[in-house]
Amino acid sequence: MSDSTEHRPRSKESDLIIIGGGSAAFAGTLKALDLNARVVMINEGLIGGTCVNVGCVPSKALIRAAEAHHRTSHAFQGIKTYSEVSSFKDLILQKDQLVESLRQKKYIDIIKDRPEVEIISGRATLKDAQTVIVAGREIRSKKILIATGSAPYLPPLPGLADLGIMTSTEAFALTTLPEKMIVIGGRYIALEIAQMFSRFGSEVTILQRSSRILPDESPELTDALTGYLRDEGVNIQTNVSLKSARRAGNEIIFDTEINGKKQCFSAGHVVAATGRRANTKNLGLEALGLKTKSNGEMAVDEQLESAVPGIYGAGDVVGAPQFVYTAAYEGALAVENALTDKKKRRDYRALPWVIFSDPQVAGVGMDERQAKTAGIDAHAVTLQMDQVPRALAARDTRGLITLVRDRATDQLLGGRFLAPEGGELVMEISLAIKYSITATELAGTFHPYLTNSEAIKLAALSFRKNVDQLSCCAS
């Protein structure tokens, strides 16, 4: 099948109109089909949205490749290995092939033969609360789901947009490895891009406005990650105030002020990873009385319905959390609420998240500061990864694990992980929170010796015991 997704025009009336073609839109479509509804999906651009095309899939494929390349120069004693980036272009081609394959198999193919679904390519505009105009057609439905996602935006520095600054979208499409790169920002996307290109061989500088990278996380965690990245050669500058930017030949030059001192930074490639803006411009929300926030986000309630009855929102377009799996969850939830009387509310109490740096940063629930702000008598413990036998055997003891519990009930409230493959560890704490498993119960659960998961058992034991004084496998 070709990548064309426009098909099956039919009557102007449908049970549901979905504006968008990414994770939230597809999850909503599949939920509607489960409910025997007829759907019109209106999408501008590539089917699949951000994640499969320019976000999660391409970034994680390239991050894994960079990690494989990096590992060869950090082998065990007595082992000599060698790796080179022989063709960066071929690496990008392989990534593109994966993206195209997943777009076809996980998006286009799953609905292409469903007569209940019509997909229209084009820009949608709301005429009223039950009418959408697209490609010269008026389509009506009593229920509309807006799932138009978000896009990267540049920091508000005069003239920046005219200098050829890239976003993550363009960075993942480069076919030539940059010699020097500046990354503006110090959160999820900025750190992933910076470490990835540094490992491939680029000279990378991070310019971060805040005093720390990942400023919402604990200083203990962010200071450790900063040290690991700097050890790999990433130049991390914090407390950076961008004053001006200009182009000189093939390089872009930034005039900055750092802790009161003027400094200049230059590179041939600059990536702005300074946040995202919801795709609501020219959608017609204002004409219906639906105001948007400063970053374009549309307001919805906990059932994902807007102030206009029958119009729902899901995914990045309604703001944080902005993950592909939460977008899918919201898309399905919004459609179920729109087409039934269940009226379920969003529940993010046990939401896990991962930053694919190395070591990875992952979390779920509240940290100690958030718990205490909520009035809980919180008790936090931190286990360094050099206490974990698997990490010692693997010769990689970078990182730490912090668990937080309610001292009164022993219920787990949250966890933070800085560890190789930390994203694989966070789910155990997510399930413990979801199903009210206590720290004591977690500590008493079997965890195979010499696995990374044993770190969770050791951390849970740390609430009541000093693990330095325990033998291997002891509890």
Protein Blocks (a to p, Z undefined) as FASTA:
>chain_A
ZZbfbehiadfbdfbdcedjbfklmmmmmmmmmnopacddddedjehijmlmmmmmmmmm
mmmmmmmmmmmmmccehiacddddfblmlmmmmmmmmmmmmmmmmmmmmmmmmmkbccde
dddddfblmbcceehiacddfbdcddebpaddddddehklmnopacfklmmmpcbdcfbd
cdedjbfklmmmmmmmmmnopacddddfblbehklbcfklmmmmmmmmmmnopacdehia
cfbdcdehjbccddddeehiacddddfbdcddebjcddfehnlmmmnopacdfkopacdd
fkopafbehiacedjlnopaddfklmmmmmmmmmmmmmmcnopaddfklcccddfbdcdd
ddehjdfklmmmnopacddddddfklpmklmmnopagdcddddddfklopafbdcdddeh
klmmmmmmmmmmmnopafklmmmpccdehiaklmmmmmmmmmmpcfklpcehiZZ
